[in-house]
Amino acid sequence: MRLLEMIAEHGSIAAAGRALGMSYRRAWMLVEAMNTGFGRPVVEAQTGGRAGGGARLSDFGTDVVRRYRAIEAAAEAAAAPFLGRLGQVGDT
């Protein structure tokens, strides 16, 4: 998800990869795996002029990130009471 968020922020797979400390090849392969795995584009290429092209999240890709972050927040909230009690194990 961070890769997708960085692509949205930077407008480039290469720049997103650099921001995360990964090679362009690794970032590109992850994007291709997501596009293939979901059966539709999560990231789309943008054609460019003199500066070249870039990449952007598709509407579907934006929705994937939004839903993933919502699931993540709900899971953290649901787990919080249990995780808090783990610190108390053995204190009794």
Phi and psi in radians as a Rosetta constraint file:
Dihedral C 1 N 2 CA 2 C 2 CIRCULARHARMONIC -1.083 0.35
Dihedral N 2 CA 2 C 2 N 3 CIRCULARHARMONIC -0.674 0.35
Dihedral C 2 N 3 CA 3 C 3 CIRCULARHARMONIC -1.067 0.35
Dihedral N 3 CA 3 C 3 N 4 CIRCULARHARMONIC -0.804 0.35
Dihedral C 3 N 4 CA 4 C 4 CIRCULARHARMONIC -1.080 0.35
Dihedral N 4 CA 4 C 4 N 5 CIRCULARHARMONIC -0.749 0.35
Dihedral C 4 N 5 CA 5 C 5 CIRCULARHARMONIC -1.086 0.35
Dihedral N 5 CA 5 C 5 N 6 CIRCULARHARMONIC -0.677 0.35
Dihedral C 5 N 6 CA 6 C 6 CIRCULARHARMONIC -1.240 0.35
Dihedral N 6 CA 6 C 6 N 7 CIRCULARHARMONIC -0.595 0.35
Dihedral C 6 N 7 CA 7 C 7 CIRCULARHARMONIC -1.112 0.35
Dihedral N 7 CA 7 C 7 N 8 CIRCULARHARMONIC -0.755 0.35
Dihedral C 7 N 8 CA 8 C 8 CIRCULARHARMONIC -1.078 0.35
Dihedral N 8 CA 8 C 8 N 9 CIRCULARHARMONIC -0.685 0.35
Dihedral C 8 N 9 CA 9 C 9 CIRCULARHARMONIC -1.277 0.35
Dihedral N 9 CA 9 C 9 N 10 CIRCULARHARMONIC -0.760 0.35
Dihedral C 9 N 10 CA 10 C 10 CIRCULARHARMONIC -1.677 0.35
Dihedral N 10 CA 10 C 10 N 11 CIRCULARHARMONIC -0.320 0.35
Dihedral C 10 N 11 CA 11 C 11 CIRCULARHARMONIC 1.236 0.35
Dihedral N 11 CA 11 C 11 N 12 CIRCULARHARMONIC 0.408 0.35
Dihedral C 11 N 12 CA 12 C 12 CIRCULARHARMONIC -2.779 0.35
Dihedral N 12 CA 12 C 12 N 13 CIRCULARHARMONIC 2.383 0.35
Dihedral C 12 N 13 CA 13 C 13 CIRCULARHARMONIC -1.177 0.35
Dihedral N 13 CA 13 C 13 N 14 CIRCULARHARMONIC -0.734 0.35
Dihedral C 13 N 14 CA 14 C 14 CIRCULARHARMONIC -1.096 0.35
Dihedral N 14 CA 14 C 14 N 15 CIRCULARHARMONIC -0.817 0.35
Dihedral C 14 N 15 CA 15 C 15 CIRCULARHARMONIC -1.161 0.35
Dihedral N 15 CA 15 C 15 N 16 CIRCULARHARMONIC -0.649 0.35
Dihedral C 15 N 16 CA 16 C 16 CIRCULARHARMONIC -1.118 0.35
Dihedral N 16 CA 16 C 16 N 17 CIRCULARHARMONIC -0.763 0.35
Dihedral C 16 N 17 CA 17 C 17 CIRCULARHARMONIC -1.060 0.35
Dihedral N 17 CA 17 C 17 N 18 CIRCULARHARMONIC -0.791 0.35
Dihedral C 17 N 18 CA 18 C 18 CIRCULARHARMONIC -1.048 0.35
Dihedral N 18 CA 18 C 18 N 19 CIRCULARHARMONIC -0.744 0.35
Dihedral C 18 N 19 CA 19 C 19 CIRCULARHARMONIC -1.080 0.35
Dihedral N 19 CA 19 C 19 N 20 CIRCULARHARMONIC -0.475 0.35
Dihedral C 19 N 20 CA 20 C 20 CIRCULARHARMONIC -1.753 0.35
Dihedral N 20 CA 20 C 20 N 21 CIRCULARHARMONIC 0.041 0.35
Dihedral C 20 N 21 CA 21 C 21 CIRCULARHARMONIC 1.283 0.35
Dihedral N 21 CA 21 C 21 N 22 CIRCULARHARMONIC 0.514 0.35
Dihedral C 21 N 22 CA 22 C 22 CIRCULARHARMONIC -2.129 0.35
Dihedral N 22 CA 22 C 22 N 23 CIRCULARHARMONIC 2.751 0.35
Dihedral C 22 N 23 CA 23 C 23 CIRCULARHARMONIC -1.245 0.35
Dihedral N 23 CA 23 C 23 N 24 CIRCULARHARMONIC 2.767 0.35
Dihedral C 23 N 24 CA 24 C 24 CIRCULARHARMONIC -1.033 0.35
Dihedral N 24 CA 24 C 24 N 25 CIRCULARHARMONIC -0.743 0.35
Dihedral C 24 N 25 CA 25 C 25 CIRCULARHARMONIC -1.020 0.35
Dihedral N 25 CA 25 C 25 N 26 CIRCULARHARMONIC -0.806 0.35
Dihedral C 25 N 26 CA 26 C 26 CIRCULARHARMONIC -1.101 0.35
Dihedral N 26 CA 26 C 26 N 27 CIRCULARHARMONIC -0.795 0.35
Dihedral C 26 N 27 CA 27 C 27 CIRCULARHARMONIC -1.072 0.35
Dihedral N 27 CA 27 C 27 N 28 CIRCULARHARMONIC -0.785 0.35
Dihedral C 27 N 28 CA 28 C 28 CIRCULARHARMONIC -1.096 0.35
Dihedral N 28 CA 28 C 28 N 29 CIRCULARHARMONIC -0.742 0.35
Dihedral C 28 N 29 CA 29 C 29 CIRCULARHARMONIC -1.131 0.35
Dihedral N 29 CA 29 C 29 N 30 CIRCULARHARMONIC -0.665 0.35
Dihedral C 29 N 30 CA 30 C 30 CIRCULARHARMONIC -1.136 0.35
Dihedral N 30 CA 30 C 30 N 31 CIRCULARHARMONIC -0.724 0.35
Dihedral C 30 N 31 CA 31 C 31 CIRCULARHARMONIC -1.098 0.35
Dihedral N 31 CA 31 C 31 N 32 CIRCULARHARMONIC -0.803 0.35
Dihedral C 31 N 32 CA 32 C 32 CIRCULARHARMONIC -1.064 0.35
Dihedral N 32 CA 32 C 32 N 33 CIRCULARHARMONIC -0.714 0.35
Dihedral C 32 N 33 CA 33 C 33 CIRCULARHARMONIC -1.107 0.35
Dihedral N 33 CA 33 C 33 N 34 CIRCULARHARMONIC -0.707 0.35
Dihedral C 33 N 34 CA 34 C 34 CIRCULARHARMONIC -1.177 0.35
Dihedral N 34 CA 34 C 34 N 35 CIRCULARHARMONIC -0.795 0.35
Dihedral C 34 N 35 CA 35 C 35 CIRCULARHARMONIC -1.031 0.35
Dihedral N 35 CA 35 C 35 N 36 CIRCULARHARMONIC -0.727 0.35
Dihedral C 35 N 36 CA 36 C 36 CIRCULARHARMONIC -1.242 0.35
Dihedral N 36 CA 36 C 36 N 37 CIRCULARHARMONIC -0.811 0.35
Dihedral C 36 N 37 CA 37 C 37 CIRCULARHARMONIC -1.072 0.35
Dihedral N 37 CA 37 C 37 N 38 CIRCULARHARMONIC -0.678 0.35
Dihedral C 37 N 38 CA 38 C 38 CIRCULARHARMONIC -1.425 0.35
Dihedral N 38 CA 38 C 38 N 39 CIRCULARHARMONIC -0.239 0.35
Dihedral C 38 N 39 CA 39 C 39 CIRCULARHARMONIC 1.344 0.35
Dihedral N 39 CA 39 C 39 N 40 CIRCULARHARMONIC 0.125 0.35
Dihedral C 39 N 40 CA 40 C 40 CIRCULARHARMONIC -2.781 0.35
Dihedral N 40 CA 40 C 40 N 41 CIRCULARHARMONIC 2.790 0.35
Dihedral C 40 N 41 CA 41 C 41 CIRCULARHARMONIC -1.142 0.35
Dihedral N 41 CA 41 C 41 N 42 CIRCULARHARMONIC 2.301 0.35
Dihedral C 41 N 42 CA 42 C 42 CIRCULARHARMONIC -1.688 0.35
Dihedral N 42 CA 42 C 42 N 43 CIRCULARHARMONIC -0.627 0.35
Dihedral C 42 N 43 CA 43 C 43 CIRCULARHARMONIC -2.128 0.35
Dihedral N 43 CA 43 C 43 N 44 CIRCULARHARMONIC 2.382 0.35
Dihedral C 43 N 44 CA 44 C 44 CIRCULARHARMONIC -2.083 0.35
Dihedral N 44 CA 44 C 44 N 45 CIRCULARHARMONIC 2.530 0.35
Dihedral C 44 N 45 CA 45 C 45 CIRCULARHARMONIC -1.317 0.35
Dihedral N 45 CA 45 C 45 N 46 CIRCULARHARMONIC 2.540 0.35
Dihedral C 45 N 46 CA 46 C 46 CIRCULARHARMONIC -2.006 0.35
Dihedral N 46 CA 46 C 46 N 47 CIRCULARHARMONIC 2.282 0.35
Dihedral C 46 N 47 CA 47 C 47 CIRCULARHARMONIC -1.393 0.35
Dihedral N 47 CA 47 C 47 N 48 CIRCULARHARMONIC 2.592 0.35
Dihedral C 47 N 48 CA 48 C 48 CIRCULARHARMONIC -2.303 0.35
Dihedral N 48 CA 48 C 48 N 49 CIRCULARHARMONIC 3.005 0.35
Dihedral C 48 N 49 CA 49 C 49 CIRCULARHARMONIC -1.602 0.35
Dihedral N 49 CA 49 C 49 N 50 CIRCULARHARMONIC -2.237 0.35
Dihedral C 49 N 50 CA 50 C 50 CIRCULARHARMONIC -1.051 0.35
Dihedral N 50 CA 50 C 50 N 51 CIRCULARHARMONIC -0.652 0.35
Dihedral C 50 N 51 CA 51 C 51 CIRCULARHARMONIC -1.357 0.35
Dihedral N 51 CA 51 C 51 N 52 CIRCULARHARMONIC -0.106 0.35
Dihedral C 51 N 52 CA 52 C 52 CIRCULARHARMONIC 1.605 0.35
Dihedral N 52 CA 52 C 52 N 53 CIRCULARHARMONIC -3.083 0.35
Dihedral C 52 N 53 CA 53 C 53 CIRCULARHARMONIC -1.596 0.35
Dihedral N 53 CA 53 C 53 N 54 CIRCULARHARMONIC -2.779 0.35
Dihedral C 53 N 54 CA 54 C 54 CIRCULARHARMONIC -2.947 0.35
Dihedral N 54 CA 54 C 54 N 55 CIRCULARHARMONIC -2.711 0.35
Dihedral C 54 N 55 CA 55 C 55 CIRCULARHARMONIC -2.551 0.35
Dihedral N 55 CA 55 C 55 N 56 CIRCULARHARMONIC 2.674 0.35
Dihedral C 55 N 56 CA 56 C 56 CIRCULARHARMONIC -2.532 0.35
Dihedral N 56 CA 56 C 56 N 57 CIRCULARHARMONIC 2.771 0.35
Dihedral C 56 N 57 CA 57 C 57 CIRCULARHARMONIC -1.316 0.35
Dihedral N 57 CA 57 C 57 N 58 CIRCULARHARMONIC 2.443 0.35
Dihedral C 57 N 58 CA 58 C 58 CIRCULARHARMONIC -1.262 0.35
Dihedral N 58 CA 58 C 58 N 59 CIRCULARHARMONIC 2.961 0.35
Dihedral C 58 N 59 CA 59 C 59 CIRCULARHARMONIC -1.009 0.35
Dihedral N 59 CA 59 C 59 N 60 CIRCULARHARMONIC -0.694 0.35
Dihedral C 59 N 60 CA 60 C 60 CIRCULARHARMONIC -1.100 0.35
Dihedral N 60 CA 60 C 60 N 61 CIRCULARHARMONIC -0.749 0.35
Dihedral C 60 N 61 CA 61 C 61 CIRCULARHARMONIC -1.074 0.35
Dihedral N 61 CA 61 C 61 N 62 CIRCULARHARMONIC -0.722 0.35
Dihedral C 61 N 62 CA 62 C 62 CIRCULARHARMONIC -1.074 0.35
Dihedral N 62 CA 62 C 62 N 63 CIRCULARHARMONIC -0.719 0.35
Dihedral C 62 N 63 CA 63 C 63 CIRCULARHARMONIC -1.166 0.35
Dihedral N 63 CA 63 C 63 N 64 CIRCULARHARMONIC -0.676 0.35
Dihedral C 63 N 64 CA 64 C 64 CIRCULARHARMONIC -1.033 0.35
Dihedral N 64 CA 64 C 64 N 65 CIRCULARHARMONIC -0.825 0.35
Dihedral C 64 N 65 CA 65 C 65 CIRCULARHARMONIC -1.096 0.35
Dihedral N 65 CA 65 C 65 N 66 CIRCULARHARMONIC -0.810 0.35
Dihedral C 65 N 66 CA 66 C 66 CIRCULARHARMONIC -1.046 0.35
Dihedral N 66 CA 66 C 66 N 67 CIRCULARHARMONIC -0.808 0.35
Dihedral C 66 N 67 CA 67 C 67 CIRCULARHARMONIC -1.186 0.35
Dihedral N 67 CA 67 C 67 N 68 CIRCULARHARMONIC -0.693 0.35
Dihedral C 67 N 68 CA 68 C 68 CIRCULARHARMONIC -1.064 0.35
Dihedral N 68 CA 68 C 68 N 69 CIRCULARHARMONIC -0.808 0.35
Dihedral C 68 N 69 CA 69 C 69 CIRCULARHARMONIC -1.136 0.35
Dihedral N 69 CA 69 C 69 N 70 CIRCULARHARMONIC -0.588 0.35
Dihedral C 69 N 70 CA 70 C 70 CIRCULARHARMONIC -1.169 0.35
Dihedral N 70 CA 70 C 70 N 71 CIRCULARHARMONIC -0.737 0.35
Dihedral C 70 N 71 CA 71 C 71 CIRCULARHARMONIC -1.103 0.35
Dihedral N 71 CA 71 C 71 N 72 CIRCULARHARMONIC -0.767 0.35
Dihedral C 71 N 72 CA 72 C 72 CIRCULARHARMONIC -1.044 0.35
Dihedral N 72 CA 72 C 72 N 73 CIRCULARHARMONIC -0.783 0.35
Dihedral C 72 N 73 CA 73 C 73 CIRCULARHARMONIC -1.131 0.35
Dihedral N 73 CA 73 C 73 N 74 CIRCULARHARMONIC -0.717 0.35
Dihedral C 73 N 74 CA 74 C 74 CIRCULARHARMONIC -1.148 0.35
Dihedral N 74 CA 74 C 74 N 75 CIRCULARHARMONIC -0.689 0.35
Dihedral C 74 N 75 CA 75 C 75 CIRCULARHARMONIC -1.154 0.35
Dihedral N 75 CA 75 C 75 N 76 CIRCULARHARMONIC -0.731 0.35
Dihedral C 75 N 76 CA 76 C 76 CIRCULARHARMONIC -1.089 0.35
Dihedral N 76 CA 76 C 76 N 77 CIRCULARHARMONIC -0.751 0.35
Dihedral C 76 N 77 CA 77 C 77 CIRCULARHARMONIC -1.129 0.35
Dihedral N 77 CA 77 C 77 N 78 CIRCULARHARMONIC -0.723 0.35
Dihedral C 77 N 78 CA 78 C 78 CIRCULARHARMONIC -1.193 0.35
Dihedral N 78 CA 78 C 78 N 79 CIRCULARHARMONIC -0.593 0.35
Dihedral C 78 N 79 CA 79 C 79 CIRCULARHARMONIC -1.455 0.35
Dihedral N 79 CA 79 C 79 N 80 CIRCULARHARMONIC -0.377 0.35
Dihedral C 79 N 80 CA 80 C 80 CIRCULARHARMONIC -0.905 0.35
Dihedral N 80 CA 80 C 80 N 81 CIRCULARHARMONIC -0.817 0.35
Dihedral C 80 N 81 CA 81 C 81 CIRCULARHARMONIC -1.113 0.35
Dihedral N 81 CA 81 C 81 N 82 CIRCULARHARMONIC -0.622 0.35
Dihedral C 81 N 82 CA 82 C 82 CIRCULARHARMONIC -1.271 0.35
Dihedral N 82 CA 82 C 82 N 83 CIRCULARHARMONIC -0.711 0.35
Dihedral C 82 N 83 CA 83 C 83 CIRCULARHARMONIC -1.173 0.35
Dihedral N 83 CA 83 C 83 N 84 CIRCULARHARMONIC -0.637 0.35
Dihedral C 83 N 84 CA 84 C 84 CIRCULARHARMONIC -1.082 0.35
Dihedral N 84 CA 84 C 84 N 85 CIRCULARHARMONIC -0.665 0.35
Dihedral C 84 N 85 CA 85 C 85 CIRCULARHARMONIC -1.251 0.35
Dihedral N 85 CA 85 C 85 N 86 CIRCULARHARMONIC -0.435 0.35
Dihedral C 85 N 86 CA 86 C 86 CIRCULARHARMONIC -1.084 0.35
Dihedral N 86 CA 86 C 86 N 87 CIRCULARHARMONIC -0.602 0.35
Dihedral C 86 N 87 CA 87 C 87 CIRCULARHARMONIC -1.189 0.35
Dihedral N 87 CA 87 C 87 N 88 CIRCULARHARMONIC -0.291 0.35
Dihedral C 87 N 88 CA 88 C 88 CIRCULARHARMONIC -1.683 0.35
Dihedral N 88 CA 88 C 88 N 89 CIRCULARHARMONIC -0.131 0.35
Dihedral C 88 N 89 CA 89 C 89 CIRCULARHARMONIC -1.106 0.35
Dihedral N 89 CA 89 C 89 N 90 CIRCULARHARMONIC 2.263 0.35
Dihedral C 89 N 90 CA 90 C 90 CIRCULARHARMONIC 1.570 0.35
Dihedral N 90 CA 90 C 90 N 91 CIRCULARHARMONIC -0.174 0.35
Dihedral C 90 N 91 CA 91 C 91 CIRCULARHARMONIC -1.400 0.35
Dihedral N 91 CA 91 C 91 N 92 CIRCULARHARMONIC -0.183 0.35
